[in-house]
């Protein structure tokens, strides 16, 4: 005897599809609100975004949102799946940084037109002493300050490098206390400890577990919102992917400067946005 196939009530199928559509729409609304700082593109910039050269400079982030939908036929059933959405930073947030050699500790060597810093050993670079130069900490800051704005940048690292930002007026001399990124309450830093990434603030570190090493790191600062995000960057072009490593939510009360702390036999290169 042949088994007859049960036919679903079209009204119930339509109702289930409507619920799914509402769930997806709600998810998009949530993402739009949560990531609205990534999607600020004026009408004059929309045409520019259509070009492949600009799209290549956008920073994409993969987001997976769980969707749970229910419906009824002659029996109960449900769906649980992930909706994968890619959102992008506006390219206007990308800032091309340049290292300020006047702030560089004497053990650091600046090259490539102010885009690369390296530390070989304890060898000292023959430069003049300056009040704005880091006296003890092997650290350098960038010329560009961040205040009342949003900014994103990427760096490529090798060795032991702390990537972060500090208040412009934070101490840099030996008599001003700890001055390394994340060693005081006026700076934040991310570094690879050898086994895991760590986030540093006020001399205390927090492990970021179950994350492999990435040589390219992105940093996003939204000063008005008090957000400092650190990202792992992989791939190029269409294969480019950006993953959130850690989000700092704080109050940024003064201008901050991007900076880098350098261990022995280490280097850091600031990546430029291709115009």
C-alpha positions in Angstrom: 0.0 0.0 0.0 1.5 3.3 -1.0 2.0 5.9 1.7 0.2 9.1 0.9 2.1 12.3 1.2 0.7 14.9 3.7 -0.1 18.2 2.1 0.6 21.2 4.3 -2.0 23.8 4.6 -0.9 26.8 2.3 -2.1 29.3 4.9 0.1 27.7 7.6 3.1 27.6 5.2 2.5 31.3 4.4 2.3 32.1 8.1 5.6 30.3 8.8 7.3 32.1 5.9 6.0 35.4 7.3 7.5 34.6 10.7 10.8 33.8 9.2 10.8 37.0 7.2 10.0 39.0 10.3 12.8 37.3 12.2 15.3 38.1 9.4 14.1 41.7 9.2 14.4 42.1 13.0 17.9 40.8 12.8 18.8 43.3 10.1 17.3 46.1 12.3 19.4 45.0 15.2 22.6 44.9 13.1 21.9 48.3 11.7 21.6 49.8 15.1 24.6 47.9 16.6 26.9 48.5 13.7 25.6 51.8 12.4 29.1 53.3 12.9 30.3 51.0 10.1 27.8 52.2 7.6 28.0 55.9 7.5 28.3 56.7 3.8 26.9 60.0 2.4 25.1 60.1 -0.9 28.1 61.7 -2.5 30.3 58.8 -1.4 27.9 56.0 -2.6 29.0 56.3 -6.2 32.6 56.1 -5.0 31.9 52.9 -3.1 30.8 51.2 -6.3 34.3 51.1 -7.6 36.4 48.0 -7.0 39.4 50.0 -5.8 37.4 51.5 -2.9 35.6 48.3 -2.1 39.0 46.6 -1.6 39.7 49.2 1.1 36.6 48.6 3.0 37.0 46.5 6.2 34.5 43.7 6.2 33.4 41.9 9.3 31.5 38.6 9.2 28.6 38.4 11.6 26.5 35.3 12.3 23.1 35.8 13.8 21.0 32.9 15.2 17.4 32.8 13.8 14.7 30.7 15.5 11.5 30.2 13.7 8.4 28.1 14.4 5.4 27.0 12.4 2.6 24.5 12.6 1.2 22.0 10.0 -0.3 18.8 11.3 2.7 18.5 13.6 5.1 20.9 15.3 8.4 21.8 13.7 11.1 24.4 14.1 14.1 25.8 12.3 17.3 27.0 13.9 20.0 28.4 11.6 22.5 31.2 11.3 22.1 34.2 9.0 25.6 35.3 7.9 25.9 38.9 7.1 29.0 40.9 6.0 29.1 44.6 7.1 31.9 47.0 6.3 33.5 50.0 7.7 33.2 53.1 5.6 36.6 53.8 3.9 36.4 57.3 5.2 37.2 55.9 8.6 40.6 54.6 7.5 43.4 56.9 8.6 46.9 56.7 7.1 49.2 57.0 10.1 52.9 58.1 10.2 55.3 57.5 13.0 56.6 60.5 15.0 60.3 60.0 15.2 60.5 62.7 17.8 58.7 60.4 20.3 60.7 57.3 19.5 62.8 55.7 22.2 66.5 55.7 21.2 66.5 51.9 20.7 63.9 52.2 17.9 64.7 52.7 14.3 62.2 54.5 12.0 62.3 53.8 8.3 60.2 53.6 5.1 59.2 57.2 5.2 57.8 56.9 8.8 55.7 53.8 8.2 58.0 51.2 9.8 59.6 50.8 13.2 62.0 48.1 14.3 64.1 47.2 17.3 67.2 45.1 16.8 68.9 44.6 20.1 69.8 47.2 22.8 71.6 49.2 20.1 70.9 52.9 20.4 69.9 55.1 17.4 72.1 58.2 17.3 69.4 60.8 17.8 69.1 63.9 20.0 67.3 63.7 23.3 64.0 65.5 23.4 61.4 66.1 26.1 58.7 64.3 24.0 60.8 61.2 23.4 60.2 58.0 25.5 63.1 57.9 27.9 62.8 54.3 29.1 60.0 52.4 27.4 60.9 51.2 23.8 57.9 52.9 22.3 56.9 55.3 19.6 53.7 57.3 18.9 52.1 58.4 15.7 51.7 62.1 14.6 48.0 61.8 14.0 45.8 62.3 17.1 42.2 61.0 17.5 39.7 63.3 19.0 36.0 63.9 18.2 36.3 61.4 15.3 36.4 57.8 14.3 39.5 56.1 12.9 40.7 52.7 11.6 44.2 51.6 10.9 46.1 48.3 10.3 49.6 47.2 11.1 51.7 44.2 10.2 53.9 42.9 13.0 56.8 40.6 13.5 58.2 39.5 16.9 56.9 41.0 20.2 54.9 44.1 19.6 52.3 45.9 21.7 49.7 47.7 19.5 47.5 50.3 21.1 46.8 54.0 21.9 47.6 56.4 24.7 46.5 59.8 25.8 48.6 62.5 24.3 49.7 63.9 27.7 50.6 60.6 29.3 54.0 60.4 30.9 57.0 59.5 28.8 60.0 60.1 31.1 61.4 57.7 33.7 60.2 59.8 36.6 56.6 59.8 35.4 55.8 56.2 36.3 55.0 53.3 33.9 54.7 54.6 30.4 54.3 51.4 28.3 51.0 50.8 26.5 48.6 49.3 28.9 50.9 49.8 31.9 48.9 52.8 33.2 45.3 54.0 33.2 45.9 56.4 30.3 46.7 53.8 27.6 45.5 50.5 26.1 47.5 47.8 24.4 47.1 44.4 22.6 50.0 42.0 22.3 50.8 38.3 21.5 52.3 36.7 24.6 53.7 33.7 22.7 50.7 31.5 23.3 47.7 33.9 23.2 46.7 37.5 22.7 46.4 39.7 25.7 44.7 43.0 26.3 46.5 45.4 28.7 45.2 48.3 30.7 46.5 49.9 33.9 49.1 47.2 34.4 46.6 44.4 34.3 46.4 41.9 31.4 43.4 39.8 30.2 43.9 36.7 28.1 42.1 36.3 24.8 41.8 32.5 24.7 41.3 30.1 21.7 42.6 32.6 19.2 45.6 31.8 17.0 48.4 34.2 16.1 47.7 36.9 13.4 50.4 39.1 12.1 48.1 41.8 10.8 46.0 43.7 13.3 43.4 46.3 12.8 42.4 48.9 15.4 39.1 50.9 15.3 38.6 53.9 17.6 35.3 55.7 18.0 36.2 58.5 20.4 32.7 59.9 20.9 31.3 56.5 21.7 34.3 55.4 23.8 35.1 52.3 21.7 38.5 50.8 21.0 38.2 47.6 18.9 41.1 45.2 18.0 40.7 43.0 14.9 42.6 40.1 13.3 43.0 40.6 9.6 43.5 37.8 7.1 43.4 37.4 3.3 43.3 40.0 0.5 40.8 41.3 -1.9 37.6 39.1 -2.0 39.2 36.7 0.5 39.8 39.5 3.0 38.3 38.8 6.4 38.3 40.8 9.7 37.5 39.2 13.0 36.9 41.0 16.3 39.5 40.0 18.9 38.5 42.3 21.7 36.3 45.3 22.3 37.1 48.0 24.9 34.3 50.1 26.1 35.5 53.1 28.0 35.4 56.9 28.2 38.0 58.7 26.1 38.3 62.1 27.7 41.3 63.5 25.8 43.0 63.2 22.5 44.7 59.8 22.0 47.6 58.8 19.8 48.2 55.4 18.2 51.5 53.9 19.4 53.7 50.8 19.5 55.8 49.1 22.1 58.7 47.1 20.6 60.5 44.0 22.0 64.0 42.9 20.8 64.2 41.6 17.3 60.7 43.0 16.4 59.3 45.2 13.7 56.0 46.9 12.9 54.8 48.3 9.6 51.8 50.6 9.2 49.7 49.6 6.3 48.5 52.3 3.9 45.1 52.5 2.3 45.5 52.3 -1.5 44.0 55.4 -3.1 
